[in-house]
Amino acid sequence: MAERGVLQNIFRREFLITREEADALFDWAPASSYWAAREPVSPRDLLALVGPPPGAPPESGAALSYLRVRQVGPVNDFTYEPFQRLNVITGDNSLGKTFLLEAAWAALTGEWAACSLLPNHAATKSGPRIDYGVATRTKNVLRATASYDWERQQWKPVRPSKVQSGLAIFARYDGSFAVWDPARAPGADAGRDPHITEHIVFKKEHIWDGRDIDVQGRKRVVCNGLVRDWVAWQTGKSSHIFDSLVACLHGLSPGDGERLRPGQPVRLPFDSRDFPTLTMPYGDVPIVHASAGIQRIAALAYFLVWSWHEHMMNCELSRREPQRRIILLVDEIEAHLHPRWQREIVPALVQTVAALQTQALPQVHIATHSPMVMASLEAVFDEEVDALWHLTLKRDFVGLDQLEFVKRGPSDMWLMSEVFGLEQPRSLPAEKAMSQAKDLQMRDSADRDQIAGVHAELKKWLAQDDAFWPRWLFWAKQKGVEI
């Protein structure tokens, strides 16, 4: 304290200001113990405390630290605080899984992947807000708030100006993709071309055929599309990119003899392009003729590879250091996938994203309805870096809770967990019959006609080897009923 008083006196004397003026201008209370520390403060700690100097380029490689949504959509007020590696979001239909991913994307990129979220019916004029923070590699959390402009009926775009998120990829529920590449951003002193953006949305047709934009009457190709790029990588000079694609396809497909392997390109009627193929037991199949599940896996593999290598190329052209942070958001990850694939897709995805760059730090956000996906997490879930989130209806609005991850074994046990909330993993008539049987067993007395009636219902709806039969038959025999 004495040393700090001496420094204050020197400051006032050097700048010829009175004590009263100094007290009016400054808060002399130390903002951190760093100021009074006797040991040298590291540059990283100092940067986290005071932030980068004016004019410095934004710090890159940020991931989502927290997201608080108020009076928007189905939400009155909840906070999402994702963990470092894997975040799995569950909940019933219409409770906001897609809503949460869309809000997270906007927080990371400052853009909406599709339509922006809207205030809810109970919102006050100043109520709708989206508060969020992004954590940099130096573990500094930069915060921002987006508020809703009622007159313009849109959100005021706010993004921390001193930080950029890492390379972000959003696989949306409808099969479209969005990619945010910080290497496409202009430099700190460069003017912004309105036609060049870090944010690109790819509709389903763009995935296969590519996307271009018109810039003052000239066509500028943003992406060649899966069909052209796949064949070019396979037959041209970009064999290293094709090797990455092969590895992604291999990693994202099941390991029991169904690995996806590229075949030789083929021509299709009335199209001058060569089309990539996948080798199946019954022959090579053009990718555009593959099943919906195969196409989604192929599209996901393509965008992982294309986004990363496009980022590397953009960094080379702009003389920037490549990102070491990859953020992946996947909505309804189980869509179109057989249970065998659902059982492996999440562990495979985490490993595949990490394999793109050995030094990369992936942060993955996944929304799912699948008990097979939940069962698959038991092989990879690490409570230190992973989290399970659950959306529930609380009175008139949706709430978000972090659940403890408990291994439950068979997928039907996940169906009866609080994640899905089913009483029985059976058909509704079977569940009703079992409920009647259990109610009857709990009574002090039950006549034979009642037992016989419930037994008829059980026999109608339960399988012959259902695990419920031994318990029921033993009880009925104890009651003197021969069935």
C-alpha positions in Angstrom: 0.0 0.0 0.0 2.8 2.4 0.9 4.6 1.7 -2.5 1.3 2.4 -4.3 0.9 5.7 -2.4 4.4 6.8 -3.5 3.6 6.0 -7.1 0.4 8.0 -6.9 2.3 11.0 -5.6 4.8 10.8 -8.4 2.1 10.6 -10.9 0.3 13.6 -9.6 3.5 15.6 -9.4 4.6 14.7 -12.9 1.2 15.6 -14.5 0.5 18.6 -12.2 -2.8 17.5 -10.9 -4.3 17.8 -7.5 -5.4 14.8 -5.3 -9.0 15.7 -5.8 -8.5 15.8 -9.6 -6.7 12.5 -9.5 -9.5 10.9 -7.4 -12.1 12.2 -9.8 -10.2 10.8 -12.9 -9.1 7.5 -11.6 -10.1 4.6 -9.4 -6.9 3.9 -7.5 -8.1 0.6 -6.2 -6.0 -2.2 -7.9 -8.0 -4.2 -10.5 -5.9 -7.2 -9.9 -3.3 -8.6 -7.6 -0.9 -8.3 -10.6 -0.3 -4.6 -9.8 1.0 -5.4 -6.4 2.9 -8.6 -7.3 6.6 -8.7 -6.6 7.2 -11.4 -9.2 7.3 -10.4 -12.9 3.9 -10.8 -14.7 4.0 -12.9 -17.9 3.0 -11.3 -21.2 0.1 -13.7 -21.5 -1.3 -12.8 -18.1 -0.9 -9.1 -18.8 -2.6 -9.5 -22.2 -5.5 -11.3 -20.5 -5.9 -8.5 -18.0 -5.7 -5.4 -20.2 -6.5 -6.8 -23.6 -4.6 -6.2 -26.8 -3.3 -2.7 -27.6 -5.2 -0.4 -30.0 -4.8 -1.3 -33.6 -3.6 -4.8 -32.9 -5.1 -7.6 -35.0 -7.8 -9.6 -33.4 -6.7 -12.6 -31.3 -7.7 -15.7 -33.2 -8.7 -19.2 -32.2 -11.6 -18.5 -29.8 -14.2 -21.0 -28.8 -17.6 -20.5 -27.2 -17.3 -19.9 -23.4 -20.9 -19.1 -22.5 -24.2 -18.1 -24.0 -27.1 -16.5 -22.1 -30.4 -16.1 -23.9 -33.2 -14.0 -22.5 -36.8 -13.5 -23.8 -36.1 -15.1 -27.1 -38.0 -17.9 -28.8 -39.0 -20.6 -26.3 -36.6 -19.2 -23.7 -37.2 -16.7 -20.8 -33.7 -17.0 -19.4 -31.1 -19.7 -19.6 -27.3 -20.0 -19.9 -25.3 -22.5 -21.9 -21.7 -22.9 -20.7 -20.1 -25.5 -23.1 -17.1 -27.6 -22.1 -13.8 -27.6 -23.9 -14.3 -30.7 -26.2 -17.7 -32.3 -26.6 -21.1 -31.0 -25.8 -24.2 -33.1 -26.4 -27.6 -31.4 -26.4 -30.8 -33.4 -25.8 -34.5 -32.7 -25.3 -37.9 -33.3 -26.8 -39.0 -31.8 -30.2 -39.8 -28.1 -30.3 -37.8 -27.4 -27.1 -34.9 -25.7 -28.7 -32.0 -27.9 -29.7 -31.7 -26.3 -33.2 -32.5 -22.9 -31.5 -29.5 -23.3 -29.2 -27.1 -24.3 -32.0 -28.3 -21.3 -34.1 -27.7 -18.9 -31.2 -24.3 -20.5 -30.6 -23.4 -20.0 -34.3 -24.4 -16.4 -34.2 -22.3 -15.8 -31.1 -19.2 -17.4 -32.6 -19.5 -15.7 -36.0 -21.7 -12.6 -35.7 -23.9 -14.0 -38.5 -27.1 -16.1 -38.6 -26.9 -19.4 -40.6 -30.5 -18.9 -41.7 -33.3 -16.8 -40.2 -32.5 -14.9 -37.1 -34.1 -15.8 -33.8 -37.1 -13.7 -32.6 -38.2 -12.3 -29.3 -41.0 -14.4 -27.6 -44.5 -13.3 -26.9 -43.7 -12.2 -23.3 -40.7 -10.1 -24.3 -40.4 -6.5 -23.0 -38.9 -3.8 -25.1 -35.5 -4.0 -23.5 -35.7 -7.7 -22.5 -34.5 -9.7 -25.6 -30.8 -10.1 -25.2 -28.1 -12.6 -26.2 -25.1 -12.3 -24.0 -22.1 -14.4 -24.9 -18.4 -14.9 -24.3 -15.7 -16.4 -26.4 -12.6 -17.8 -24.8 -9.2 -17.2 -26.5 -6.2 -19.5 -26.5 -4.8 -17.3 -23.6 -8.0 -18.3 -21.7 -9.1 -14.7 -21.8 -13.0 -14.5 -22.1 -14.2 -11.6 -24.2 -17.9 -10.7 -23.7 -20.5 -9.1 -25.9 -24.2 -8.5 -25.9 -26.6 -8.5 -28.9 -29.9 -6.6 -28.3 -33.0 -6.5 -30.4 -34.0 -3.4 -32.5 -37.8 -3.4 -32.4 -38.1 -0.6 -35.0 -35.9 -2.4 -37.6 -37.1 -5.9 -36.5 -33.6 -7.2 -36.3 -30.7 -7.9 -34.0 -28.0 -5.3 -33.6 -24.9 -7.3 -34.7 -22.4 -7.2 -32.0 -19.2 -9.2 -31.9 -16.1 -8.8 -29.8 -13.8 -6.8 -32.1 -10.6 -8.0 -30.5 -11.1 -11.7 -31.0 -12.1 -14.1 -33.8 -13.4 -17.6 -33.4 -11.6 -20.5 -34.8 -12.6 -22.2 -38.0 -16.3 -23.0 -37.5 -18.5 -25.6 -39.4 -22.2 -26.0 -38.9 -24.0 -29.1 -40.3 -27.7 -28.1 -40.1 -30.7 -30.3 -39.7 -31.9 -29.8 -43.3 -28.7 -31.0 -44.9 -27.3 -27.5 -45.5 -23.9 -26.3 -44.2 -22.4 -23.1 -43.0 -18.7 -22.4 -42.8 -16.9 -19.5 -41.0 -13.3 -19.0 -42.0 -11.4 -16.3 -40.1 -8.7 -16.4 -42.7 -11.2 -14.7 -45.1 -11.5 -11.7 -42.9 -9.8 -8.5 -44.0 -6.8 -7.2 -42.0 -7.2 -4.7 -39.2 -6.4 -1.8 -41.5 -7.9 -3.2 -44.7 -11.2 -2.0 -46.1 -14.0 -4.5 -46.3 -15.3 -5.8 -49.6 -19.0 -6.4 -49.0 -18.8 -9.4 -51.3 -16.1 -11.1 -49.3 -17.3 -12.6 -46.0 -15.9 -15.0 -43.5 -19.4 -16.6 -43.4 -20.6 -18.8 -46.3 -23.9 -20.8 -46.3 -24.2 -23.8 -48.6 -27.7 -25.1 -49.5 -28.0 -28.7 -50.5 -27.5 -28.0 -54.1 -24.4 -26.0 -53.4 -22.8 -29.1 -51.6 -22.8 -31.1 -54.9 -22.6 -28.4 -57.6 -20.6 -25.6 -55.9 -21.4 -22.0 -55.2 -20.4 -18.8 -56.9 -21.3 -15.1 -56.4 -21.5 -12.1 -58.7 -19.1 -9.3 -58.0 -19.7 -6.3 -60.2 -20.7 -8.5 -63.2 -18.0 -11.1 -62.8 -18.5 -14.5 -61.4 -16.4 -15.4 -58.4 -16.3 -19.1 -57.4 -16.6 -19.6 -53.6 -16.6 -23.4 -53.7 -16.4 -25.9 -56.5 -18.7 -28.4 -54.8 -18.2 -32.0 -53.8 -18.5 -33.5 -57.3 -15.8 -31.4 -58.9 -13.4 -31.2 -55.9 -13.6 -34.9 -55.1 -12.6 -35.9 -58.7 -10.0 -33.1 -58.9 -8.4 -34.2 -55.7 -8.5 -37.8 -56.8 -7.1 -37.4 -60.3 -5.0 -34.2 -60.1 -2.1 -32.9 -58.1 -3.9 -32.6 -54.8 -3.4 -36.2 -53.6 -2.7 -35.0 -50.1 -6.2 -33.5 -49.8 -7.7 -36.6 -51.3 -5.8 -38.7 -48.7 -7.5 -36.5 -46.0 -10.9 -37.1 -47.6 -10.3 -40.9 -47.7 -9.3 -40.8 -44.0 -12.4 -38.9 -43.1 -14.7 -41.2 -45.0 -12.9 -44.2 -43.3 -13.2 -42.6 -39.9 -16.8 -41.7 -40.1 -18.1 -45.0 -41.3 -18.7 -48.2 -39.2 -15.8 -50.5 -38.6 -17.5 -53.8 -39.2 -16.9 -54.2 -43.0 -18.8 -51.1 -44.1 -16.0 -48.6 -44.4 -16.6 -46.1 -47.2 -14.0 -46.3 -49.9 -13.9 -44.1 -53.0 -14.1 -45.9 -56.3 -13.2 -44.7 -59.8 -15.0 -41.6 -61.2 -17.7 -42.3 -63.8 -19.7 -40.3 -66.3 -23.5 -40.1 -66.1 -25.9 -39.6 -68.9 -26.4 -36.1 -70.2 -23.7 -34.6 -67.9 -20.2 -33.7 -69.0 -18.7 -34.0 -65.5 -17.0 -37.0 -64.0 -18.8 -38.1 -60.8 -17.1 -39.6 -57.7 -18.2 -43.1 -56.6 -18.1 -45.2 -53.5 -17.2 -48.9 -53.6 -20.0 -51.1 -52.4 -20.1 -54.9 -52.2 -22.4 -54.8 -55.3 -20.2 -52.4 -57.2 -19.2 -48.7 -57.5 -22.1 -46.4 -56.9 -22.1 -42.7 -58.0 -22.2 -40.5 -54.9 -25.4 -38.7 -56.2 -27.1 -42.2 -56.3 -26.1 -43.2 -52.8 -28.5 -43.4 -49.9 -29.4 -40.3 -47.8 -27.3 -41.6 -44.9 -24.3 -42.2 -47.1 -24.7 -38.8 -48.7 -24.8 -37.0 -45.4 -21.6 -38.7 -44.2 -19.9 -38.0 -47.5 -21.0 -34.3 -47.3 -19.8 -34.0 -43.7 -16.4 -35.5 -44.6 -16.1 -33.2 -47.6 -16.8 -30.1 -45.7 -14.4 -31.0 -42.9 -11.7 -31.5 -45.5 -12.6 -28.6 -47.8 -13.0 -26.1 -44.9 -9.7 -27.0 -43.4 -7.6 -27.0 -46.6 -9.4 -23.9 -47.9 -8.5 -22.2 -44.6 -4.8 -23.3 -45.0 -4.8 -21.9 -48.5 -6.4 -18.6 -47.4 -3.8 -18.3 -44.6 -1.0 -18.9 -47.1 -2.3 -16.2 -49.5 -2.7 -13.7 -46.7 0.5 -14.7 -44.9 -1.3 -15.6 -41.7 -0.8 -18.4 -39.1 -3.4 -21.2 -39.5 -6.0 -21.7 -36.9 -5.5 -24.3 -34.1 -9.1 -24.2 -33.1 -12.0 -26.0 -34.9 -15.6 -25.6 -33.8 -18.1 -28.1 -35.2 -21.9 -27.9 -34.7 -24.0 -30.8 -35.9 -27.8 -30.8 -35.6 -29.5 -34.2 -35.5 -26.3 -36.1 -36.0 -28.2 -39.4 -36.3 -30.3 -38.2 -39.3 -30.7 -41.0 -42.0 -28.2 -43.2 -40.2 -28.7 -46.9 -39.4 -28.4 -47.7 -35.6 -25.1 -49.5 -36.4 -23.8 -46.1 -37.7 -25.4 -44.2 -34.9 -23.5 -46.3 -32.4 -20.2 -45.1 -33.8 -20.7 -41.7 -35.4 -19.9 -39.4 -32.3 -16.6 -41.1 -31.2 -15.6 -41.3 -34.9 -16.4 -37.6 -35.4 -14.4 -36.4 -32.4 -11.4 -38.4 -33.6 -11.7 -37.3 -37.2 -11.9 -33.6 -36.4 -8.8 -33.9 -34.2 -7.0 -35.8 -36.9 -7.4 -33.0 -39.4 -4.7 -31.1 -37.5 -2.8 -32.9 -34.8 -2.3 -29.6 -32.9 -5.9 -28.5 -33.3 -8.3 -28.0 -30.4 -11.8 -29.2 -31.5 -14.9 -28.0 -29.7 -17.9 -30.0 -30.8 -21.6 -29.2 -30.2 -24.1 -32.0 -31.1 -27.9 -32.2 -30.9 -29.4 -35.7 -30.9 -32.6 -37.7 -30.3 -30.9 -41.1 -30.5 -30.5 -43.5 -27.6 -27.8 -45.3 -29.7 -25.8 -42.1 -29.9 -26.1 -41.7 -26.1 -25.0 -45.3 -25.6 -22.0 -44.7 -27.9 -20.8 -41.8 -25.7 -20.0 -44.2 -22.9 -16.8 -45.2 -24.8 -15.4 -41.6 -25.1 -17.1 -39.3 -22.5 -14.6 -37.5 -20.3 -16.3 -35.4 -17.6 -13.3 -33.1 -17.5 -13.8 -31.8 -21.1 -17.3 -33.1 -22.1 -20.8 -32.2 -20.9 -24.4 -33.4 -21.4 -27.1 -30.8 -21.7 -30.9 -31.3 -21.5 -33.7 -29.0 -22.5 -37.0 -29.3 -20.6 -40.2 -27.3 -20.4 -40.4 -25.4 -17.1 -43.8 -23.9 -16.7 -44.3 -21.7 -19.8 -40.6 -21.6 -21.0 -37.8 -23.9 -21.8 -34.9 -24.4 -19.4 -31.5 -25.9 -19.9 -29.8 -28.2 -17.4 -26.4 -29.9 -17.3 -26.9 -33.6 -16.5 -24.5 -35.9 -14.8 -23.3 -38.4 -17.4 -24.1 -41.9 -16.1 -23.3 -45.0 -18.0 -26.5 -47.0 -18.5 -25.4 -49.8 -20.8 -28.0 -51.0 -23.3 -29.7 -48.3 -25.4 -33.1 -49.1 -24.0 -31.9 -48.0 -20.6 -31.1 -44.7 -22.1 -34.7 -44.5 -23.3 -35.9 -44.8 -19.8 -33.4 -42.2 -18.4 -34.3 -38.6 -17.8 -32.7 -37.8 -21.2 -35.7 -39.4 -23.0 -38.2 -40.0 -20.2 -39.9 -43.1 -21.5 -41.5 -45.4 -18.9 -40.9 -48.5 -21.1 -38.9 -49.1 -24.3 -41.9 -50.9 -25.8 -44.9 -50.0 -27.9 -47.5 -47.7 -26.3 -50.2 -50.6 -26.0 -47.5 -52.8 -24.3 -46.6 -50.0 -21.9 -50.2 -49.5 -21.0 -50.8 -53.2 -20.5 -47.7 -53.5 -18.2 -48.9 -50.4 -16.3 -52.2 -52.1 -15.6 -50.4 -55.3 -14.6 -48.2 -53.4 -12.1 -51.2 -51.5 -10.7 -53.0 -54.8 -10.1 -49.9 -56.3 -8.4 -49.8 -53.4 -6.0 -53.4 -54.0 -4.8 -54.1 -55.9 -1.6 -56.6 -58.0 -3.4 -57.3 -58.8 -7.1 -60.0 -61.2 -8.4 -59.4 -63.8 -11.1 -61.4 -62.0 -13.7 -59.2 -58.9 -13.4 -56.0 -61.0 -13.6 -57.3 -62.9 -16.6 -58.3 -59.6 -18.4 -54.9 -58.0 -17.8 -53.2 -61.3 -18.9 -55.1 -61.2 -22.2 -53.8 -57.7 -22.8 -50.2 -58.7 -21.9 -50.4 -61.7 -24.2 -51.7 -59.5 -27.0 -48.9 -56.9 -26.9 -45.8 -58.5 -25.3 -43.3 -60.8 -27.0 -43.3 -64.4 -25.9 -39.9 -64.0 -24.4 -40.4 -60.6 -22.8 -38.6 -60.2 -19.5 -41.8 -59.2 -17.8 -43.4 -62.7 -18.1 -41.6 -64.6 -15.3 -42.5 -61.9 -12.7 -46.2 -61.8 -13.9 -46.7 -65.5 -14.1 -45.2 -66.1 -10.7 -47.4 -63.5 -9.1 -50.6 -64.9 -10.9 -49.8 -68.4 -9.6 -49.3 -67.0 -6.1 -52.9 -65.6 -6.4 -54.2 -69.0 -7.3 -54.7 -68.2 -11.0 -53.5 -70.8 -13.5 -52.7 -69.1 -16.8 
